[in-house]
Amino acid sequence: MNIFLAGIIQGSIAAEEIHPQDWRSPIKAVIDRQLPGADVYCHYTAHQNSITYDGPKIRWTFDDGVDRAKQADLVVAYLPSASMGTAIEIYEAYRSGAIVLTITPMAANWVVRLYSHKIFDTVESFEAFLAGDECKALLAGRRENQQ
C-alpha cells in the first residue's frame, strides 16, 4: 500500500518561512504501527529546503507532489490550519480514487468535508480508526474498485 503524507508546510505565512514540521514523525509512527509494511512517502522529507526553491523547480516539485498524491492508495493529511497546497493534493487524490483521511480541527471547511473520507480531530482518534475494522473495510473497498 502506498501512502502519501500531506500537510501544512507554509500555510498562510507571508514570509519565506514554514510551520513546524514536528507533526510528521508521530503520524508516520502511527502509520508504521497500524499499517506495517506500508510505503509512506513524505514530500517534505524529500524537499526539506523547498522554501528556497524558485522558478521551474517550484513548479516541478509541486506538480510531483500532486502526482504522487494522485497515485497513492491512501492520503493522510494533517491540517492544523489552512494549506492551499494540501487542499489541492487532497482534492486531486480523492478524484483519482485515493482514500483521504484528514486530521484537523477544521471539520466545517468545505474542502475538508467534501474530499476526506474520514476526518479526525486528534492523532489519537486517527490511530484508533487505523486500528479498527472500519479502516480495513475502507481500504479493502478501494482495492476492490481498482481490480
C-alpha positions in Angstrom: 0.0 0.0 0.0 1.3 3.4 -1.0 0.6 6.3 1.5 1.2 9.9 0.8 1.7 12.1 3.9 0.3 15.5 3.2 0.0 18.6 5.4 0.8 22.1 6.1 4.2 23.5 5.3 4.0 27.2 4.6 0.2 27.7 5.1 -0.7 31.3 5.3 2.8 32.6 6.4 3.5 35.5 4.1 7.3 35.3 4.6 9.6 32.6 3.3 9.1 30.6 6.4 7.4 27.3 7.3 5.3 25.9 10.1 7.0 23.5 12.5 7.1 20.0 10.8 7.4 18.1 14.1 3.9 16.5 13.4 5.3 14.3 10.7 7.2 11.8 12.8 4.4 11.0 15.2 1.9 10.5 12.4 4.4 8.3 10.5 4.9 6.3 13.7 1.2 5.7 13.9 1.0 4.5 10.3 4.0 2.2 10.9 2.3 0.7 14.0 -1.1 0.2 12.5 -0.3 -0.4 8.8 3.0 -2.3 8.9 4.7 -2.7 5.6 3.0 0.4 4.0 5.2 2.5 1.8 4.9 6.1 3.3 6.1 9.0 1.1 6.6 12.4 2.7 7.1 15.1 0.1 8.6 17.5 2.8 11.2 14.9 3.7 12.2 14.7 0.1 12.3 18.5 -0.2 13.2 20.0 3.1 14.7 23.1 1.6 11.9 23.7 -0.9 11.1 27.1 0.7 14.4 28.2 -1.0 13.4 26.8 -4.5 12.4 29.2 -7.3 11.2 29.2 -10.9 10.7 25.8 -12.7 12.0 23.9 -9.6 9.0 25.1 -7.6 6.5 24.0 -10.3 8.2 20.6 -10.8 8.3 20.0 -7.1 4.7 21.0 -6.5 3.4 19.0 -9.6 5.4 16.0 -8.5 3.8 16.1 -5.0 0.3 16.4 -6.5 1.1 13.5 -8.9 2.3 11.3 -6.0 -0.9 12.1 -4.0 -3.0 11.1 -7.0 -1.2 7.8 -7.3 -1.4 6.9 -3.6 -3.8 4.3 -2.2 -4.2 6.4 0.9 -3.5 10.1 1.7 -3.1 11.2 5.3 -3.5 14.9 5.6 -2.6 17.0 8.7 -4.2 20.4 8.7 -4.0 22.4 11.9 -4.8 25.4 9.7 -5.5 26.0 6.1 -3.0 25.0 3.4 -3.6 25.7 -0.3 -1.1 23.0 -1.4 -2.6 20.3 0.8 -6.1 21.3 -0.4 -5.0 20.7 -4.0 -3.3 17.4 -3.0 -6.4 16.0 -1.2 -8.7 17.2 -4.0 -6.7 15.5 -6.7 -6.1 12.4 -4.7 -9.8 12.0 -3.9 -10.7 12.5 -7.6 -8.1 9.9 -8.5 -9.6 7.3 -6.2 -7.3 7.5 -3.2 -8.7 7.2 0.3 -8.2 10.5 2.1 -8.0 10.7 5.9 -7.7 14.2 7.4 -6.5 15.2 10.9 -7.8 18.7 11.5 -9.8 21.0 13.8 -11.4 22.4 10.6 -14.1 19.8 10.1 -16.5 22.5 8.8 -14.2 23.5 6.0 -15.8 22.6 2.6 -12.7 21.2 1.0 -12.0 19.0 4.1 -15.7 17.9 4.2 -16.0 17.2 0.5 -12.7 15.5 -0.2 -12.0 13.5 3.0 -13.4 10.0 3.6 -12.9 10.5 7.3 -12.0 13.5 9.5 -10.2 13.2 12.9 -9.7 15.9 15.5 -6.7 14.3 17.0 -3.8 12.0 16.1 -5.1 9.6 18.7 -8.5 9.3 17.1 -6.8 8.8 13.8 -4.8 5.9 15.3 -7.9 4.3 16.8 -9.5 4.4 13.4 -6.5 2.8 11.7 -6.6 0.0 14.3 -10.3 -0.7 13.7 -12.5 -2.6 11.3 -13.9 0.5 9.5 -10.5 1.4 8.2 -9.8 -2.2 7.0 -13.2 -2.1 5.2 -12.5 1.3 3.6 -9.1 0.1 2.3 -10.5 -3.2 1.1 -13.2 -1.4 -0.8 -10.5 0.7 -2.6 -8.6 -2.4 -3.6 -11.8 -4.0 -5.0 -12.5 -0.8 -7.0 -9.0 -1.0 -8.6 -9.5 -4.5 -9.9 
